[in-house]
Amino acid sequence: MAAQSAQSIVDWLIDGARSAPLAEEVLTELCERLTACGVPLWRVTVFVRTLHPQSIGRRFMWRPDKGTDAAEGSFELLERDVFRNSPMVYVSKTGMPLRRRLADPGCPMDFPILKDLRDEGVTDYLVSPLRFTDGEVHFASWATRQPGGFSATDLGIIDSIVRPMSARTPASANSPGAFAAAIPN
């Protein structure tokens, strides 16, 4: 059942997430579909750089009790230590995912945000690269408070939706993926 539901999420994203025309709605519906599929999400954040003279990008954050909010990131963000020393910058620069099992006492606490997340009860934290077709790497982060963290099935479901979140759909070489299409520049 979970695999079939996960495939329906992938199909929805590839088809352009038509039921959610705004980026905030895309993330809300995506997270609702993932939790209905059994993925124990506590918080999901997506950061996408934009071509704007006053904003480096947009951050979308979803929580089950609050829904999705969006915020503009000023260029000053790039100068802040909290941003420069973040897993998000690491993933954006390397293009590699990063996972930290925060409930594990031996978990490397190599980024300041990890302590904050652990203090909030997060047990597992994953940052996934979102590779856009222009070569830029943006990111999505996934956090859970589930005892034991994300299961292998949860991680497989998350991994299956990452590419359709940012890639161009095969139906049209000029049509961006669902999330990218919903983000205005």
N, C-alpha and C positions, 0 to 999 in steps of 0.2 A: 504493500500500500504506500509506504513512504517513498519508494523509488518511483512509483507511478505519479504520485503527487509532485515529487521533485521534477520529473520530466514535464509535467504540466506548467511548472514555474518557468523552466527553461523555454518552453514553447511560447509562453506568454511574453517573456522578455524578447525573444527573437522576433516575435510578431509586432514588437513595438510598444508593448504595455499599453495598448489603446484605451483600456478602461481608466487609465490614470494619466491625463494630459500634462500635469505639472510635475516637476521633479520631486517636490515634497510628497505628492500623491503616489508617485512611482515607488519611493522608498517605503512609505507607509504600507502600501499594498504588498510590496515584496516581503516586508517583515511579517505582516499578518499571514501571508501564504506560507512563509518558512515556519512560523510558530505553529500553524495548523498542521504542518507536515511533521511536527515533533521536535524541531530544532529549538533548544531552550535559550532563546536570545534574551538578554537583559538590556543591551544597548548596541546600536549599530550606527557607525559614523561613516559618511562618505565625504571626501574632499576632492573637488575638481577645480583645477586652475582655469581661469577665464582670461579672455583677451579684453581687458578693461583697464582704462588709464588710472582708476582709483581703487581697484580691487584685484588682489592676486588670485582670488578664487572664492568659491562658495563651499560652506560646510553645511551638511545636512545631518542632523542627529535624530535618531528614532529611539524612543523608549516605550514599552507597552503601556505605561501609565500616563504618558504625556503626548504620544504621537510624534510627529516629525516637526522640527523647527529648522529654519534655515538662517544662516548668518553670512554676511560678507566678510572676507578676510582682507584686511588692509595690508599694504606692502610692509608696514612696520612689523607685521607678524614675522617676517623673514629674519628680523634682527633679534627677536626674543630667544633667549637660551632655551626656554621651555619648548619652543618649536624646533630650533636647530638640533636639540638633543632628544628628538622624539623618534619613536619607531616609524612614524609616518614618513619622515624625511629619509630614514634608512631604506624603507621599502621603495620610495619614489626614486632614490638614487641607484639602488641595486637592482630593482625590478624583481626582487625575491620576496616571497612571503615570510612573515616572522610570526612565530607562535611562542607564547609564554604561558606555562601552566602555573598560574599564580598561587594555587593551593599547595603546590609542592614546595616544601621548605628549602629545597636546593635550587629553586628557580632563580636564574640570573636576573638580578634587578638592575639591568644595565641602562634603563631609561627612567627618568624621574616620574613619568606618568604611571609607571607600573606600581609604585608604592601607593599612589592615590587610588588606583583601581583595586588593589588588594584591600586597602582600608575600607572601600565601599562594598566589599564582599565578593568581588569578581574572582572566580576560580580559574578561568581560562580566557585567553585573549589572543586573537588572531588578526593580523593585518595583511590584507591581500592586495597585490598590485592590480590596478585597473589599467590595462594597456590600450591606449587609444590608437587608432590607425595612423595618426600623425606622428607617432613615436613617443609621445609623452606618456609618462607613467603617473597616474593618479592613485588614490587608494581608498579602500573600504576597511573598516575595522569592525570586528565582531567580538562581543563580550558576553559571557554567561556567568551566572551565579550558581549554576547547577553543581551540586556536589560531584566531584570527579571530573568536572569540566565537560568539554565537548566529546562526544563519542566518535568513533571512526565513521559511523553512519552520518552524524551531524557534519563532520568535516567534509565528507564526500558530497553531501548536498550543497554545502556552501561552495565548495570548489566547482561544482557543476554549474552554478549560476554566475560565477565571477566573469567569465569571458562574455556571456551575452549581456552583462551589465554595461559593457563598454565597447564591444566590437561592432563593426558594421554588419548589418544583416546580410545574409547571402542573397536575398531577393533583389537587392539594389546596391550597386557599388557606391552610389551617392547618398545612401540613407544611413545615418548614424544609428547606433544601438539605442535601446529604449531610454536608458538613463541619460546618455549623452544628448540625445535629441530633445529632451525635456529641459535642458539647462540653457537658458538664454545667455548670450555673451553681452 
